[in-house]
């Protein structure tokens, strides 16, 4: 199994995802319809998107192992407050 854990790539992915989410939110706020009010999440949409995209770049075959071992343990300092695996996949 080939595993690539390039944290610079993770940072670039997160920046792109976060920029996309902010632009999308700005675009949707300019529309005539109102968005429902949501409660504050533990993780931002950009963080969740970057985790999924980085998984596809990692070369791993098991998302559960990737999330529990890499995201929740090895790269824990990159996330404010990551969800537990069960909450992330719901």
Buried (B, 14 or more C-beta within 10 A) or exposed (E): EEEEBEEEBBEEBBEBBBEEBEEEEEEEEEEEEEEEEEEEEBBBBBBBBBBEBBBEEBEBEEBEEBBBEBBBEEBEEBBEEBBEBEEBEE
